[in-house]
């Protein structure tokens, strides 16, 4: 099992490395350069960096996982479909941004409609397929919540997808945090006696993201775009929800949660008082305004995620 997992990780790393290297000149040729938000002055020099780079690592991870697992495992196949669904939503968003030459992309109501549609289909699948058990973190206890899985699933998908998307604001940030997130689940699921196919998918995502980071650490040669961040959020929600570990998302994905919470706090406080709690939200931009480098912020986020992941895995070791 360990040998197979290492092979999956290495193969996905190698394929992702090749695809990411190949897609960068192609994306430049297609003029997919990122439109940089003017109010993030530290990013002024990043204009024109190719985006939609998420295509490379997601395709690499999916291809290696399919080669290893096949398509006979229904939960695995649905997870791929859901992740692919969110990838298409993100790709459409990125495409419209480039076509219009702005950062609007899909309108908010369009984006939430498509995200909710995919989440609803995945949540219904959980209910009809018996994926309704909810594990209690740090214990061996679990409860069958039945059709309550549907509203839970909607919440998990929408919160996770948008939290990962919000975290994708600095070079190497979302990629490194996501890599440790998936590595945690890749190791944890076999220990729980869980789904080996979802563990394999998590290993391939870890390897593919590690390769993507070669091109995405500061200064980035390519951005994942909403194409990558929405897909990662979809895969993360699937792996956790399908394995009964939805309650682990706020723990292992604590830095995703921090991104969302700081935005919510900032918006609510500003509407009530006209003042800001943070210099900029999500909070990684606040730290950047304070003078911390992108590399340091990404490093700390990744370390916190790895520690949270280790804490989750430790009871099963």
C-alpha positions as MATLAB code, in Angstrom:
seq = 'XXXXXXXXXXXXXXXXXXXXXXXXXXXXXXXXXXXXXXXXXXXXXXXXXXXXXXXXXXXXXXXXXXXXXXXXXXXXXXXXXXXXXXXXXXXXXXXXXXXXXXXXXXXXXXXXXXXXXXXXXXXXXXXXXXXXXXXXXXXXXXXXXXXXXXXXXXXXXXXXXXXXXXXXXXXXXXXXXXXXXXXXXXXXXXXXXXXXXXXXXXXXXXXXXXXXXXXXXXXXXXXXXXXXXXXXXXXXXXXXXXXXXXXXXXXXXXXXXXXXXXXXXXXXXXXXXXXXXXXXXXXXXXXXXXXXXXXXXXXXXXXXXXXXXXXXXXXXX';
ca = [
       0.000    0.000    0.000;
       2.788    2.435    0.912;
       4.724    1.540   -2.236;
       1.656    2.048   -4.430;
       0.898    5.389   -2.778;
       4.433    6.653   -3.363;
       4.270    5.552   -6.995;
       0.974    7.402   -7.468;
       2.416   10.532   -5.916;
       5.559   10.404   -8.072;
       3.682    9.664  -11.290;
       1.233   12.514  -10.733;
       4.149   14.816   -9.882;
       5.962   13.904  -13.104;
       2.880   14.240  -15.323;
       1.829   17.499  -13.681;
       5.343   18.876  -14.060;
       5.237   18.106  -17.778;
       1.715   19.470  -18.312;
       2.323   22.653  -16.326;
       5.572   23.300  -18.206;
       3.786   22.740  -21.523;
       0.716   24.831  -20.708;
       2.575   28.007  -19.719;
       3.739   28.977  -23.246;
       0.365   27.858  -24.622;
      -1.540   30.033  -22.145;
       0.737   32.962  -22.999;
       0.056   32.437  -26.687;
      -3.683   32.424  -25.975;
      -3.221   35.679  -24.015;
      -4.718   34.412  -20.784;
      -2.704   36.891  -18.704;
      -4.234   37.721  -15.317;
      -5.954   41.089  -14.863;
      -4.541   42.355  -11.564;
      -6.818   44.141   -9.102;
      -5.640   47.743   -8.782;
      -6.171   47.959   -5.032;
      -3.616   45.202   -4.376;
      -0.618   47.448   -5.094;
       1.917   44.720   -4.230;
       0.666   42.735   -7.222;
       1.079   45.518   -9.772;
       4.006   43.745  -11.443;
       2.097   40.486  -11.907;
      -0.152   41.688  -14.710;
      -0.072   39.382  -17.696;
       0.960   36.245  -15.776;
      -0.875   33.327  -17.428;
      -3.885   32.022  -15.532;
      -6.061   28.895  -15.896;
      -2.988   26.910  -14.818;
      -5.259   24.666  -12.784;
      -5.926   22.706  -15.958;
      -2.458   21.165  -15.844;
      -2.402   19.768  -12.330;
      -6.060   18.702  -12.235;
      -5.764   16.783  -15.502;
      -2.537   15.169  -14.300;
      -4.047   14.072  -10.990;
      -7.217   12.764  -12.636;
      -5.333   10.862  -15.345;
      -3.015    9.073  -12.912;
      -5.881    8.317  -10.525;
      -8.009    6.846  -13.321;
      -5.084    4.745  -14.530;
      -4.638    3.350  -11.016;
      -8.256    2.984   -9.906;
     -10.236    2.680  -13.130;
     -13.804    3.885  -13.429;
     -15.597    0.989  -11.751;
     -15.518    2.625   -8.310;
     -18.673    4.732   -8.283;
     -17.727    7.102   -5.448;
     -14.393    7.814   -7.101;
     -16.028    8.425  -10.481;
     -18.586   10.815   -9.000;
     -15.821   12.671   -7.152;
     -14.009   13.141  -10.464;
     -17.227   14.345  -12.097;
     -17.930   16.821   -9.302;
     -14.374   18.161   -9.341;
     -14.638   18.414  -13.122;
     -17.941   20.247  -12.792;
     -16.398   22.887  -10.564;
     -13.399   23.089  -12.890;
     -15.766   23.945  -15.763;
     -17.457   26.665  -13.677;
     -14.057   28.123  -12.841;
     -12.880   27.862  -16.451;
     -15.976   29.723  -17.650;
     -15.359   32.398  -15.029;
     -11.710   32.806  -16.100;
     -12.654   32.793  -19.788;
     -15.220   35.573  -19.342;
     -12.714   37.649  -17.373;
     -10.278   37.518  -20.271;
     -12.944   38.097  -22.898;
     -14.230   41.204  -21.125;
     -10.807   42.375  -19.981;
     -11.874   42.754  -16.344;
     -12.125   40.735  -13.117;
     -15.890   40.238  -13.155;
     -16.231   36.924  -14.986;
     -19.483   35.212  -14.117;
     -21.996   37.404  -12.316;
     -22.369   36.527   -8.619;
     -25.831   35.032   -9.123;
     -24.574   32.942  -12.045;
     -21.612   31.648  -10.082;
     -23.700   30.713   -7.038;
     -26.303   29.044   -9.281;
     -23.753   26.785  -10.982;
     -21.952   26.044   -7.713;
     -25.212   25.179   -5.966;
     -26.357   22.982   -8.847;
     -23.209   20.843   -8.664;
     -23.402   20.765   -4.856;
     -27.043   19.669   -4.928;
     -26.344   16.811   -7.339;
     -23.408   15.609   -5.235;
     -25.426   15.869   -2.023;
     -28.335   13.894   -3.483;
     -25.835   11.253   -4.579;
     -24.595   10.978   -0.988;
     -28.140   10.472    0.270;
     -29.163    7.807   -2.245;
     -25.816    5.986   -2.031;
     -25.760    5.696    1.742;
     -22.894    8.131    2.242;
     -24.660    9.600    5.236;
     -22.325    8.679    8.094;
     -20.613   11.538    9.884;
     -17.415   10.754   11.784;
     -16.610   12.698   14.945;
     -13.059   14.120   14.795;
     -10.413   12.659   17.132;
     -12.696    9.758   18.088;
     -13.931    6.474   16.638;
     -17.547    7.618   16.994;
     -19.801    8.164   13.996;
     -23.471    8.928   13.408;
     -25.786    8.311   10.486;
     -27.463   11.654    9.784;
     -29.652   10.313    6.959;
     -31.175   12.929    4.672;
     -29.679   15.713    6.766;
     -26.682   14.936    4.565;
     -28.335   16.983    1.822;
     -28.253   20.394    3.559;
     -24.920   19.468    5.119;
     -23.558   18.660    1.673;
     -24.748   21.969    0.241;
     -23.023   23.810    3.070;
     -19.814   21.784    2.776;
     -19.487   22.242   -0.975;
     -20.342   25.923   -1.132;
     -18.215   26.809    1.892;
     -15.211   24.728    0.825;
     -15.191   25.750   -2.831;
     -15.433   29.455   -2.059;
     -12.967   29.280    0.831;
     -10.311   27.677   -1.367;
     -11.064   30.297   -4.005;
     -10.558   33.118   -1.481;
      -7.277   31.585   -0.317;
      -5.910   31.720   -3.858;
      -4.558   35.252   -3.517;
      -0.791   34.906   -3.161;
       1.871   32.952   -5.012;
       2.022   29.397   -3.715;
      -0.663   29.921   -1.066;
      -3.681   27.874   -2.172;
      -1.450   25.293   -3.836;
       0.660   24.548   -0.763;
      -2.266   24.550    1.678;
      -4.266   22.268   -0.630;
      -1.308   19.895   -1.040;
      -1.068   19.341    2.722;
      -4.863   19.107    2.973;
      -4.999   16.264    0.448;
      -1.913   14.575    1.892;
      -3.682   14.426    5.253;
      -6.718   12.683    3.770;
      -4.538   10.417    1.635;
      -2.870    9.095    4.791;
      -5.947    9.181    7.028;
      -8.497    7.280    4.924;
      -6.635    3.930    4.879;
      -6.120    4.238    8.644;
      -9.873    4.586    9.059;
     -10.416    1.544    6.884;
     -12.006    3.855    4.364;
     -12.189    4.303    0.619;
      -8.899    3.374   -1.052;
      -9.927    5.037   -4.313;
     -10.457    8.397   -2.609;
      -7.122    7.970   -0.871;
      -5.489    7.354   -4.251;
      -7.140   10.470   -5.649;
      -5.823   12.460   -2.699;
      -2.298   11.156   -3.281;
      -2.402   12.102   -6.969;
      -3.701   15.586   -6.127;
      -0.873   15.990   -3.619;
       1.764   15.027   -6.169;
       0.229   17.143   -8.926;
       0.057   20.203   -6.673;
       3.671   19.737   -5.586;
       4.698   19.923   -9.248;
       2.472   22.949   -9.873;
       4.206   24.770   -7.017;
       7.478   24.561   -8.956;
       5.924   27.156  -11.286;
       3.740   28.965   -8.764;
       6.011   29.895   -5.859;
       6.930   33.573   -5.737;
       7.415   34.903   -8.344;
       4.810   32.780  -10.092;
       5.076   31.827  -13.754;
       1.425   30.760  -13.827;
      -1.699   31.128  -11.683;
      -4.258   28.362  -11.128;
      -7.159   30.770  -11.621;
     -10.720   29.931  -10.641;
     -10.253   26.944  -12.956;
      -7.934   25.396  -10.389;
      -9.237   26.787   -7.114;
     -12.881   25.802   -7.673;
     -11.820   22.338   -8.814;
      -9.653   21.906   -5.714;
     -12.546   22.974   -3.501;
     -14.826   20.471   -5.207;
     -12.330   17.629   -4.813;
     -11.682   18.565   -1.181;
     -15.390   18.554   -0.346;
     -15.919   15.225   -2.136;
     -13.031   13.460   -0.407;
     -14.174   14.660    3.014;
     -17.944   14.252    2.594;
     -17.845   10.904    0.778;
     -15.570    9.432    3.470;
     -17.717   10.722    6.335;
     -15.093   13.274    7.370;
     -16.922   16.502    6.608;
     -16.267   17.763   10.149;
     -12.535   17.554    9.502;
     -12.643   20.262    6.827;
     -12.662   23.167    9.330;
      -9.731   21.532   11.137;
      -7.433   20.402    8.329;
      -8.617   23.277    6.163;
      -8.329   25.799    8.975;
      -6.537   28.302    6.736;
      -9.338   28.084    4.186;
     -11.758   28.863    6.993;
      -9.634   31.798    8.137;
      -9.789   33.273    4.634;
     -13.591   33.138    4.564;
     -14.163   34.286    8.124;
     -11.924   37.338    7.760;
     -13.818   38.383    4.625;
     -17.171   37.972    6.403;
     -15.957   39.952    9.430;
     -14.567   42.708    7.218;
     -17.757   43.072    5.178;
     -20.132   43.053    8.182;
     -18.012   45.459   10.234;
     -17.508   47.847    7.319;
     -21.237   47.957    6.526;
     -22.069   48.763   10.160;
     -19.280   51.214   10.979;
     -17.656   52.309    7.724;
     -14.346   51.119    9.168;
     -12.172   48.071    8.550;
     -10.963   45.429   10.978;
      -8.134   44.363    8.660;
      -6.040   46.448    6.294;
      -7.360   44.158    3.574;
      -9.287   40.897    3.442;
      -8.792   37.977    3.172;
      -6.272   38.237    5.959;
      -3.314   37.085    3.868;
      -3.531   40.485    2.140;
      -3.544   42.115    5.599;
      -0.262   40.362    6.395;
       1.095   41.441    3.019;
       0.180   45.056    3.789;
       2.050   44.640    7.075;
       5.205   43.901    5.101;
       5.386   40.100    5.208;
       6.575   38.455    1.997;
       4.283   36.214   -0.020;
       6.710   33.331    0.467;
       6.642   33.703    4.257;
       2.851   33.890    4.400;
       2.488   30.817    2.182;
       5.051   28.960    4.285;
       3.242   29.700    7.559;
      -0.144   28.755    6.080;
       1.299   25.453    4.852;
       2.932   24.695    8.206;
      -0.283   25.388   10.128;
      -2.174   23.088    7.747;
       0.409   20.321    8.111;
       0.287   20.562   11.916;
      -3.524   20.427   11.884;
      -3.329   17.425    9.562;
      -0.848   15.646   11.814;
      -3.129   16.231   14.804;
      -6.014   14.624   12.923;
      -3.987   11.591   11.814;
      -2.210   10.999   15.139;
      -5.129    9.281   16.970;
      -5.189    6.601   14.249;
      -1.439    6.015   14.109;
];
